[in-house]
């Protein structure tokens, strides 16, 4: 990930509703009624993202909290952010 992407910040989309169910988070796109279920790791990424943390900070915290390598964390974070963006559940915090 290049420097600019690593410093990027995202925020929940204005059409995204969130429900917490135990360790999982359910995202609901209000215009399409599509549901997206995030597991414990995805829920933690969502929590950090919603808190205004940059991608690098999200990755740093996940490395401290989960038993995973830097490459695994970066791949998981990147993949989830890409999916959430493509479904219009998040947007860049410009």
PDB file as gemmi writes it, atoms N, CA and C in Angstrom:
CRYST1    1.000    1.000    1.000  90.00  90.00  90.00 P 1                      
ATOM      1  N   UNK A   1       0.853  -1.175   0.000  1.00  0.00           N  
ATOM      2  CA  UNK A   1       0.000   0.000   0.000  1.00  0.00           C  
ATOM      3  C   UNK A   1       0.892   1.229   0.000  1.00  0.00           C  
ATOM      4  N   UNK A   2       0.600   2.168  -0.894  1.00  0.00           N  
ATOM      5  CA  UNK A   2       1.434   3.358  -0.951  1.00  0.00           C  
ATOM      6  C   UNK A   2       1.128   4.280   0.233  1.00  0.00           C  
ATOM      7  N   UNK A   3       1.959   5.271   0.429  1.00  0.00           N  
ATOM      8  CA  UNK A   3       1.835   6.162   1.580  1.00  0.00           C  
ATOM      9  C   UNK A   3       0.506   6.869   1.667  1.00  0.00           C  
ATOM     10  N   UNK A   4      -0.005   7.331   0.523  1.00  0.00           N  
ATOM     11  CA  UNK A   4      -1.281   8.043   0.527  1.00  0.00           C  
ATOM     12  C   UNK A   4      -2.430   7.125   0.938  1.00  0.00           C  
ATOM     13  N   UNK A   5      -2.456   5.921   0.392  1.00  0.00           N  
ATOM     14  CA  UNK A   5      -3.517   4.967   0.730  1.00  0.00           C  
ATOM     15  C   UNK A   5      -3.427   4.562   2.200  1.00  0.00           C  
ATOM     16  N   UNK A   6      -2.218   4.421   2.713  1.00  0.00           N  
ATOM     17  CA  UNK A   6      -2.044   4.018   4.108  1.00  0.00           C  
ATOM     18  C   UNK A   6      -2.541   5.094   5.067  1.00  0.00           C  
ATOM     19  N   UNK A   7      -2.458   6.349   4.658  1.00  0.00           N  
ATOM     20  CA  UNK A   7      -2.918   7.450   5.518  1.00  0.00           C  
ATOM     21  C   UNK A   7      -4.399   7.756   5.314  1.00  0.00           C  
ATOM     22  N   UNK A   8      -5.018   7.068   4.367  1.00  0.00           N  
ATOM     23  CA  UNK A   8      -6.423   7.330   4.048  1.00  0.00           C  
ATOM     24  C   UNK A   8      -7.314   7.071   5.255  1.00  0.00           C  
ATOM     25  N   UNK A   9      -8.374   7.837   5.308  1.00  0.00           N  
ATOM     26  CA  UNK A   9      -9.397   7.654   6.335  1.00  0.00           C  
ATOM     27  C   UNK A   9     -10.725   7.483   5.620  1.00  0.00           C  
ATOM     28  N   UNK A  10     -11.557   6.649   6.188  1.00  0.00           N  
ATOM     29  CA  UNK A  10     -12.869   6.388   5.623  1.00  0.00           C  
ATOM     30  C   UNK A  10     -13.919   6.662   6.683  1.00  0.00           C  
ATOM     31  N   UNK A  11     -15.136   6.817   6.229  1.00  0.00           N  
ATOM     32  CA  UNK A  11     -16.247   6.994   7.156  1.00  0.00           C  
ATOM     33  C   UNK A  11     -17.433   6.208   6.636  1.00  0.00           C  
ATOM     34  N   UNK A  12     -18.328   5.815   7.543  1.00  0.00           N  
ATOM     35  CA  UNK A  12     -19.532   5.114   7.091  1.00  0.00           C  
ATOM     36  C   UNK A  12     -20.312   5.973   6.111  1.00  0.00           C  
ATOM     37  N   UNK A  13     -20.891   5.335   5.108  1.00  0.00           N  
ATOM     38  CA  UNK A  13     -21.707   6.050   4.143  1.00  0.00           C  
ATOM     39  C   UNK A  13     -22.988   6.560   4.790  1.00  0.00           C  
ATOM     40  N   UNK A  14     -23.550   7.602   4.222  1.00  0.00           N  
ATOM     41  CA  UNK A  14     -24.767   8.194   4.784  1.00  0.00           C  
ATOM     42  C   UNK A  14     -25.974   7.267   4.652  1.00  0.00           C  
ATOM     43  N   UNK A  15     -25.902   6.282   3.769  1.00  0.00           N  
ATOM     44  CA  UNK A  15     -26.992   5.327   3.575  1.00  0.00           C  
ATOM     45  C   UNK A  15     -26.720   3.995   4.263  1.00  0.00           C  
ATOM     46  N   UNK A  16     -25.824   3.995   5.256  1.00  0.00           N  
ATOM     47  CA  UNK A  16     -25.451   2.767   5.946  1.00  0.00           C  
ATOM     48  C   UNK A  16     -25.977   2.783   7.373  1.00  0.00           C  
ATOM     49  N   UNK A  17     -26.740   1.758   7.709  1.00  0.00           N  
ATOM     50  CA  UNK A  17     -27.202   1.552   9.086  1.00  0.00           C  
ATOM     51  C   UNK A  17     -26.392   0.400   9.671  1.00  0.00           C  
ATOM     52  N   UNK A  18     -26.201   0.429  10.989  1.00  0.00           N  
ATOM     53  CA  UNK A  18     -25.354  -0.559  11.657  1.00  0.00           C  
ATOM     54  C   UNK A  18     -26.111  -1.174  12.829  1.00  0.00           C  
ATOM     55  N   UNK A  19     -26.030  -2.500  12.928  1.00  0.00           N  
ATOM     56  CA  UNK A  19     -26.588  -3.229  14.060  1.00  0.00           C  
ATOM     57  C   UNK A  19     -25.487  -4.120  14.631  1.00  0.00           C  
ATOM     58  N   UNK A  20     -25.322  -4.088  15.941  1.00  0.00           N  
ATOM     59  CA  UNK A  20     -24.339  -4.933  16.608  1.00  0.00           C  
ATOM     60  C   UNK A  20     -25.045  -6.164  17.162  1.00  0.00           C  
ATOM     61  N   UNK A  21     -24.518  -7.333  16.802  1.00  0.00           N  
ATOM     62  CA  UNK A  21     -25.073  -8.605  17.265  1.00  0.00           C  
ATOM     63  C   UNK A  21     -23.933  -9.434  17.851  1.00  0.00           C  
ATOM     64  N   UNK A  22     -23.721  -9.306  19.134  1.00  0.00           N  
ATOM     65  CA  UNK A  22     -22.602 -10.014  19.767  1.00  0.00           C  
ATOM     66  C   UNK A  22     -21.287  -9.514  19.208  1.00  0.00           C  
ATOM     67  N   UNK A  23     -20.472 -10.454  18.718  1.00  0.00           N  
ATOM     68  CA  UNK A  23     -19.167 -10.109  18.141  1.00  0.00           C  
ATOM     69  C   UNK A  23     -19.273  -9.678  16.688  1.00  0.00           C  
ATOM     70  N   UNK A  24     -20.461  -9.784  16.111  1.00  0.00           N  
ATOM     71  CA  UNK A  24     -20.645  -9.446  14.706  1.00  0.00           C  
ATOM     72  C   UNK A  24     -21.313  -8.087  14.547  1.00  0.00           C  
ATOM     73  N   UNK A  25     -21.122  -7.524  13.365  1.00  0.00           N  
ATOM     74  CA  UNK A  25     -21.770  -6.273  12.997  1.00  0.00           C  
ATOM     75  C   UNK A  25     -22.512  -6.512  11.690  1.00  0.00           C  
ATOM     76  N   UNK A  26     -23.756  -6.055  11.636  1.00  0.00           N  
ATOM     77  CA  UNK A  26     -24.541  -6.157  10.415  1.00  0.00           C  
ATOM     78  C   UNK A  26     -24.665  -4.750   9.837  1.00  0.00           C  
ATOM     79  N   UNK A  27     -24.256  -4.603   8.585  1.00  0.00           N  
ATOM     80  CA  UNK A  27     -24.366  -3.330   7.874  1.00  0.00           C  
ATOM     81  C   UNK A  27     -25.543  -3.438   6.921  1.00  0.00           C  
ATOM     82  N   UNK A  28     -26.356  -2.430   6.897  1.00  0.00           N  
ATOM     83  CA  UNK A  28     -27.537  -2.414   6.036  1.00  0.00           C  
ATOM     84  C   UNK A  28     -27.453  -1.190   5.139  1.00  0.00           C  
ATOM     85  N   UNK A  29     -27.447  -1.437   3.828  1.00  0.00           N  
ATOM     86  CA  UNK A  29     -27.469  -0.322   2.884  1.00  0.00           C  
ATOM     87  C   UNK A  29     -28.934   0.072   2.725  1.00  0.00           C  
ATOM     88  N   UNK A  30     -29.278   1.250   3.188  1.00  0.00           N  
ATOM     89  CA  UNK A  30     -30.672   1.673   3.274  1.00  0.00           C  
ATOM     90  C   UNK A  30     -31.359   1.846   1.926  1.00  0.00           C  
ATOM     91  N   UNK A  31     -30.608   2.133   0.879  1.00  0.00           N  
ATOM     92  CA  UNK A  31     -31.225   2.315  -0.440  1.00  0.00           C  
ATOM     93  C   UNK A  31     -31.440   0.999  -1.169  1.00  0.00           C  
ATOM     94  N   UNK A  32     -30.592   0.003  -0.893  1.00  0.00           N  
ATOM     95  CA  UNK A  32     -30.714  -1.271  -1.602  1.00  0.00           C  
ATOM     96  C   UNK A  32     -31.259  -2.379  -0.707  1.00  0.00           C  
ATOM     97  N   UNK A  33     -31.335  -2.136   0.602  1.00  0.00           N  
ATOM     98  CA  UNK A  33     -31.754  -3.139   1.594  1.00  0.00           C  
ATOM     99  C   UNK A  33     -30.837  -4.357   1.636  1.00  0.00           C  
ATOM    100  N   UNK A  34     -29.624  -4.207   1.135  1.00  0.00           N  
ATOM    101  CA  UNK A  34     -28.659  -5.307   1.199  1.00  0.00           C  
ATOM    102  C   UNK A  34     -28.041  -5.346   2.582  1.00  0.00           C  
ATOM    103  N   UNK A  35     -27.822  -6.561   3.077  1.00  0.00           N  
ATOM    104  CA  UNK A  35     -27.211  -6.785   4.387  1.00  0.00           C  
ATOM    105  C   UNK A  35     -25.804  -7.330   4.216  1.00  0.00           C  
ATOM    106  N   UNK A  36     -24.906  -6.906   5.089  1.00  0.00           N  
ATOM    107  CA  UNK A  36     -23.533  -7.380   5.086  1.00  0.00           C  
ATOM    108  C   UNK A  36     -23.163  -7.702   6.525  1.00  0.00           C  
ATOM    109  N   UNK A  37     -22.745  -8.926   6.760  1.00  0.00           N  
ATOM    110  CA  UNK A  37     -22.390  -9.359   8.109  1.00  0.00           C  
ATOM    111  C   UNK A  37     -20.871  -9.384   8.232  1.00  0.00           C  
ATOM    112  N   UNK A  38     -20.372  -8.698   9.235  1.00  0.00           N  
ATOM    113  CA  UNK A  38     -18.936  -8.663   9.496  1.00  0.00           C  
ATOM    114  C   UNK A  38     -18.641  -9.545  10.705  1.00  0.00           C  
ATOM    115  N   UNK A  39     -17.643 -10.415  10.572  1.00  0.00           N  
ATOM    116  CA  UNK A  39     -17.231 -11.250  11.697  1.00  0.00           C  
ATOM    117  C   UNK A  39     -16.495 -10.397  12.724  1.00  0.00           C  
ATOM    118  N   UNK A  40     -15.934 -11.033  13.725  1.00  0.00           N  
ATOM    119  CA  UNK A  40     -15.265 -10.315  14.815  1.00  0.00           C  
ATOM    120  C   UNK A  40     -14.159  -9.394  14.300  1.00  0.00           C  
ATOM    121  N   UNK A  41     -13.348  -9.890  13.381  1.00  0.00           N  
ATOM    122  CA  UNK A  41     -12.262  -9.072  12.831  1.00  0.00           C  
ATOM    123  C   UNK A  41     -12.822  -7.918  12.014  1.00  0.00           C  
ATOM    124  N   UNK A  42     -13.777  -8.210  11.144  1.00  0.00           N  
ATOM    125  CA  UNK A  42     -14.410  -7.160  10.344  1.00  0.00           C  
ATOM    126  C   UNK A  42     -15.110  -6.139  11.221  1.00  0.00           C  
ATOM    127  N   UNK A  43     -15.735  -6.604  12.290  1.00  0.00           N  
ATOM    128  CA  UNK A  43     -16.407  -5.695  13.223  1.00  0.00           C  
ATOM    129  C   UNK A  43     -15.410  -4.755  13.888  1.00  0.00           C  
ATOM    130  N   UNK A  44     -14.227  -5.279  14.222  1.00  0.00           N  
ATOM    131  CA  UNK A  44     -13.196  -4.429  14.838  1.00  0.00           C  
ATOM    132  C   UNK A  44     -12.683  -3.403  13.826  1.00  0.00           C  
ATOM    133  N   UNK A  45     -12.501  -3.828  12.584  1.00  0.00           N  
ATOM    134  CA  UNK A  45     -12.083  -2.883  11.545  1.00  0.00           C  
ATOM    135  C   UNK A  45     -13.139  -1.795  11.402  1.00  0.00           C  
ATOM    136  N   UNK A  46     -14.409  -2.181  11.379  1.00  0.00           N  
ATOM    137  CA  UNK A  46     -15.508  -1.207  11.273  1.00  0.00           C  
ATOM    138  C   UNK A  46     -15.476  -0.225  12.439  1.00  0.00           C  
ATOM    139  N   UNK A  47     -15.272  -0.745  13.641  1.00  0.00           N  
ATOM    140  CA  UNK A  47     -15.224   0.110  14.827  1.00  0.00           C  
ATOM    141  C   UNK A  47     -14.105   1.146  14.714  1.00  0.00           C  
ATOM    142  N   UNK A  48     -12.939   0.711  14.300  1.00  0.00           N  
ATOM    143  CA  UNK A  48     -11.807   1.623  14.161  1.00  0.00           C  
ATOM    144  C   UNK A  48     -12.027   2.616  13.028  1.00  0.00           C  
ATOM    145  N   UNK A  49     -12.552   2.131  11.915  1.00  0.00           N  
ATOM    146  CA  UNK A  49     -12.866   2.992  10.777  1.00  0.00           C  
ATOM    147  C   UNK A  49     -13.873   4.067  11.198  1.00  0.00           C  
ATOM    148  N   UNK A  50     -14.907   3.654  11.910  1.00  0.00           N  
ATOM    149  CA  UNK A  50     -15.945   4.584  12.365  1.00  0.00           C  
ATOM    150  C   UNK A  50     -15.402   5.599  13.368  1.00  0.00           C  
ATOM    151  N   UNK A  51     -14.313   5.215  14.042  1.00  0.00           N  
ATOM    152  CA  UNK A  51     -13.676   6.117  14.994  1.00  0.00           C  
ATOM    153  C   UNK A  51     -12.741   7.113  14.342  1.00  0.00           C  
ATOM    154  N   UNK A  52     -12.653   7.089  13.005  1.00  0.00           N  
ATOM    155  CA  UNK A  52     -11.842   8.064  12.283  1.00  0.00           C  
ATOM    156  C   UNK A  52     -10.377   7.696  12.150  1.00  0.00           C  
ATOM    157  N   UNK A  53     -10.025   6.450  12.417  1.00  0.00           N  
ATOM    158  CA  UNK A  53      -8.621   6.033  12.334  1.00  0.00           C  
ATOM    159  C   UNK A  53      -8.184   5.822  10.893  1.00  0.00           C  
ATOM    160  N   UNK A  54      -6.960   6.213  10.608  1.00  0.00           N  
ATOM    161  CA  UNK A  54      -6.359   5.987   9.288  1.00  0.00           C  
ATOM    162  C   UNK A  54      -6.072   4.501   9.126  1.00  0.00           C  
ATOM    163  N   UNK A  55      -5.914   4.075   7.884  1.00  0.00           N  
ATOM    164  CA  UNK A  55      -5.656   2.672   7.574  1.00  0.00           C  
ATOM    165  C   UNK A  55      -4.437   2.168   8.342  1.00  0.00           C  
ATOM    166  N   UNK A  56      -3.374   2.942   8.407  1.00  0.00           N  
ATOM    167  CA  UNK A  56      -2.165   2.497   9.116  1.00  0.00           C  
ATOM    168  C   UNK A  56      -2.454   2.264  10.594  1.00  0.00           C  
ATOM    169  N   UNK A  57      -3.249   3.098  11.198  1.00  0.00           N  
ATOM    170  CA  UNK A  57      -3.590   2.933  12.615  1.00  0.00           C  
ATOM    171  C   UNK A  57      -4.473   1.698  12.811  1.00  0.00           C  
ATOM    172  N   UNK A  58      -5.407   1.468  11.906  1.00  0.00           N  
ATOM    173  CA  UNK A  58      -6.256   0.271  11.985  1.00  0.00           C  
ATOM    174  C   UNK A  58      -5.375  -0.974  11.918  1.00  0.00           C  
ATOM    175  N   UNK A  59      -4.466  -1.017  10.977  1.00  0.00           N  
ATOM    176  CA  UNK A  59      -3.577  -2.172  10.837  1.00  0.00           C  
ATOM    177  C   UNK A  59      -2.704  -2.348  12.077  1.00  0.00           C  
ATOM    178  N   UNK A  60      -2.179  -1.259  12.607  1.00  0.00           N  
ATOM    179  CA  UNK A  60      -1.323  -1.345  13.800  1.00  0.00           C  
ATOM    180  C   UNK A  60      -2.096  -1.943  14.971  1.00  0.00           C  
ATOM    181  N   UNK A  61      -3.306  -1.470  15.168  1.00  0.00           N  
ATOM    182  CA  UNK A  61      -4.104  -1.981  16.287  1.00  0.00           C  
ATOM    183  C   UNK A  61      -4.471  -3.450  16.098  1.00  0.00           C  
ATOM    184  N   UNK A  62      -4.805  -3.839  14.885  1.00  0.00           N  
ATOM    185  CA  UNK A  62      -5.146  -5.244  14.638  1.00  0.00           C  
ATOM    186  C   UNK A  62      -3.946  -6.152  14.884  1.00  0.00           C  
ATOM    187  N   UNK A  63      -2.755  -5.693  14.532  1.00  0.00           N  
ATOM    188  CA  UNK A  63      -1.548  -6.475  14.807  1.00  0.00           C  
ATOM    189  C   UNK A  63      -1.366  -6.709  16.298  1.00  0.00           C  
ATOM    190  N   UNK A  64      -1.731  -5.728  17.111  1.00  0.00           N  
ATOM    191  CA  UNK A  64      -1.623  -5.858  18.560  1.00  0.00           C  
ATOM    192  C   UNK A  64      -2.701  -6.781  19.130  1.00  0.00           C  
ATOM    193  N   UNK A  65      -3.868  -6.802  18.505  1.00  0.00           N  
ATOM    194  CA  UNK A  65      -5.024  -7.492  19.074  1.00  0.00           C  
ATOM    195  C   UNK A  65      -5.246  -8.909  18.552  1.00  0.00           C  
ATOM    196  N   UNK A  66      -4.748  -9.221  17.362  1.00  0.00           N  
ATOM    197  CA  UNK A  66      -5.004 -10.516  16.740  1.00  0.00           C  
ATOM    198  C   UNK A  66      -3.697 -11.235  16.449  1.00  0.00           C  
ATOM    199  N   UNK A  67      -3.753 -12.547  16.408  1.00  0.00           N  
ATOM    200  CA  UNK A  67      -2.601 -13.368  16.081  1.00  0.00           C  
ATOM    201  C   UNK A  67      -2.514 -13.498  14.564  1.00  0.00           C  
ATOM    202  N   UNK A  68      -1.879 -12.517  13.938  1.00  0.00           N  
ATOM    203  CA  UNK A  68      -1.770 -12.486  12.477  1.00  0.00           C  
ATOM    204  C   UNK A  68      -0.496 -11.740  12.101  1.00  0.00           C  
ATOM    205  N   UNK A  69      -0.029 -12.006  10.887  1.00  0.00           N  
ATOM    206  CA  UNK A  69       1.165 -11.310  10.403  1.00  0.00           C  
ATOM    207  C   UNK A  69       0.764  -9.957   9.819  1.00  0.00           C  
ATOM    208  N   UNK A  70       1.751  -9.111   9.632  1.00  0.00           N  
ATOM    209  CA  UNK A  70       1.520  -7.799   9.027  1.00  0.00           C  
ATOM    210  C   UNK A  70       0.889  -7.941   7.640  1.00  0.00           C  
ATOM    211  N   UNK A  71       1.385  -8.896   6.855  1.00  0.00           N  
ATOM    212  CA  UNK A  71       0.845  -9.111   5.509  1.00  0.00           C  
ATOM    213  C   UNK A  71      -0.609  -9.580   5.560  1.00  0.00           C  
ATOM    214  N   UNK A  72      -0.929 -10.467   6.489  1.00  0.00           N  
ATOM    215  CA  UNK A  72      -2.307 -10.948   6.627  1.00  0.00           C  
ATOM    216  C   UNK A  72      -3.246  -9.813   7.009  1.00  0.00           C  
ATOM    217  N   UNK A  73      -2.814  -8.996   7.962  1.00  0.00           N  
ATOM    218  CA  UNK A  73      -3.635  -7.871   8.408  1.00  0.00           C  
ATOM    219  C   UNK A  73      -3.840  -6.886   7.266  1.00  0.00           C  
ATOM    220  N   UNK A  74      -2.779  -6.539   6.572  1.00  0.00           N  
ATOM    221  CA  UNK A  74      -2.886  -5.584   5.463  1.00  0.00           C  
ATOM    222  C   UNK A  74      -3.822  -6.108   4.380  1.00  0.00           C  
ATOM    223  N   UNK A  75      -3.704  -7.400   4.075  1.00  0.00           N  
ATOM    224  CA  UNK A  75      -4.567  -7.994   3.047  1.00  0.00           C  
ATOM    225  C   UNK A  75      -6.023  -7.987   3.495  1.00  0.00           C  
ATOM    226  N   UNK A  76      -6.278  -8.343   4.750  1.00  0.00           N  
ATOM    227  CA  UNK A  76      -7.655  -8.372   5.266  1.00  0.00           C  
ATOM    228  C   UNK A  76      -8.276  -6.977   5.305  1.00  0.00           C  
ATOM    229  N   UNK A  77      -7.516  -6.013   5.789  1.00  0.00           N  
ATOM    230  CA  UNK A  77      -8.025  -4.642   5.857  1.00  0.00           C  
ATOM    231  C   UNK A  77      -8.284  -4.117   4.453  1.00  0.00           C  
ATOM    232  N   UNK A  78      -7.328  -4.292   3.563  1.00  0.00           N  
ATOM    233  CA  UNK A  78      -7.485  -3.816   2.189  1.00  0.00           C  
ATOM    234  C   UNK A  78      -8.674  -4.444   1.489  1.00  0.00           C  
ATOM    235  N   UNK A  79      -8.836  -5.741   1.659  1.00  0.00           N  
ATOM    236  CA  UNK A  79      -9.943  -6.458   1.031  1.00  0.00           C  
ATOM    237  C   UNK A  79     -11.292  -5.980   1.559  1.00  0.00           C  
ATOM    238  N   UNK A  80     -11.399  -5.826   2.875  1.00  0.00           N  
ATOM    239  CA  UNK A  80     -12.668  -5.377   3.450  1.00  0.00           C  
ATOM    240  C   UNK A  80     -12.982  -3.948   3.023  1.00  0.00           C  
ATOM    241  N   UNK A  81     -12.007  -3.062   3.071  1.00  0.00           N  
ATOM    242  CA  UNK A  81     -12.253  -1.676   2.667  1.00  0.00           C  
ATOM    243  C   UNK A  81     -12.666  -1.596   1.204  1.00  0.00           C  
ATOM    244  N   UNK A  82     -12.045  -2.400   0.362  1.00  0.00           N  
ATOM    245  CA  UNK A  82     -12.403  -2.425  -1.056  1.00  0.00           C  
ATOM    246  C   UNK A  82     -13.858  -2.888  -1.228  1.00  0.00           C  
ATOM    247  N   UNK A  83     -14.238  -3.933  -0.518  1.00  0.00           N  
ATOM    248  CA  UNK A  83     -15.610  -4.444  -0.597  1.00  0.00           C  
ATOM    249  C   UNK A  83     -16.618  -3.419  -0.091  1.00  0.00           C  
ATOM    250  N   UNK A  84     -16.300  -2.796   1.037  1.00  0.00           N  
ATOM    251  CA  UNK A  84     -17.214  -1.807   1.607  1.00  0.00           C  
ATOM    252  C   UNK A  84     -17.367  -0.599   0.688  1.00  0.00           C  
ATOM    253  N   UNK A  85     -16.283  -0.197   0.042  1.00  0.00           N  
ATOM    254  CA  UNK A  85     -16.356   0.916  -0.902  1.00  0.00           C  
ATOM    255  C   UNK A  85     -17.181   0.545  -2.122  1.00  0.00           C  
ATOM    256  N   UNK A  86     -16.953  -0.643  -2.657  1.00  0.00           N  
ATOM    257  CA  UNK A  86     -17.676  -1.034  -3.863  1.00  0.00           C  
ATOM    258  C   UNK A  86     -19.180  -1.154  -3.604  1.00  0.00           C  
ATOM    259  N   UNK A  87     -19.562  -1.457  -2.379  1.00  0.00           N  
ATOM    260  CA  UNK A  87     -20.978  -1.551  -2.014  1.00  0.00           C  
ATOM    261  C   UNK A  87     -21.524  -0.227  -1.484  1.00  0.00           C  
ATOM    262  N   UNK A  88     -20.710   0.814  -1.538  1.00  0.00           N  
ATOM    263  CA  UNK A  88     -21.088   2.171  -1.101  1.00  0.00           C  
ATOM    264  C   UNK A  88     -21.487   2.226   0.375  1.00  0.00           C  
ATOM    265  N   UNK A  89     -20.824   1.410   1.189  1.00  0.00           N  
ATOM    266  CA  UNK A  89     -21.059   1.409   2.629  1.00  0.00           C  
ATOM    267  C   UNK A  89     -20.127   2.357   3.357  1.00  0.00           C  
ATOM    268  N   UNK A  90     -19.022   2.718   2.693  1.00  0.00           N  
ATOM    269  CA  UNK A  90     -18.073   3.689   3.235  1.00  0.00           C  
ATOM    270  C   UNK A  90     -17.655   4.629   2.120  1.00  0.00           C  
ATOM    271  N   UNK A  91     -17.076   5.739   2.520  1.00  0.00           N  
ATOM    272  CA  UNK A  91     -16.506   6.673   1.558  1.00  0.00           C  
ATOM    273  C   UNK A  91     -15.262   7.285   2.156  1.00  0.00           C  
ATOM    274  N   UNK A  92     -14.413   7.851   1.291  1.00  0.00           N  
ATOM    275  CA  UNK A  92     -13.210   8.545   1.783  1.00  0.00           C  
ATOM    276  C   UNK A  92     -13.631   9.714   2.648  1.00  0.00           C  
ATOM    277  N   UNK A  93     -12.896   9.918   3.701  1.00  0.00           N  
ATOM    278  CA  UNK A  93     -13.130  11.043   4.593  1.00  0.00           C  
ATOM    279  C   UNK A  93     -12.226  12.185   4.142  1.00  0.00           C  
ATOM    280  N   UNK A  94     -12.690  12.902   3.144  1.00  0.00           N  
ATOM    281  CA  UNK A  94     -11.864  13.987   2.546  1.00  0.00           C  
ATOM    282  C   UNK A  94     -11.914  15.247   3.356  1.00  0.00           C  
TER     283      UNK A  94                                                      
END                                                                             
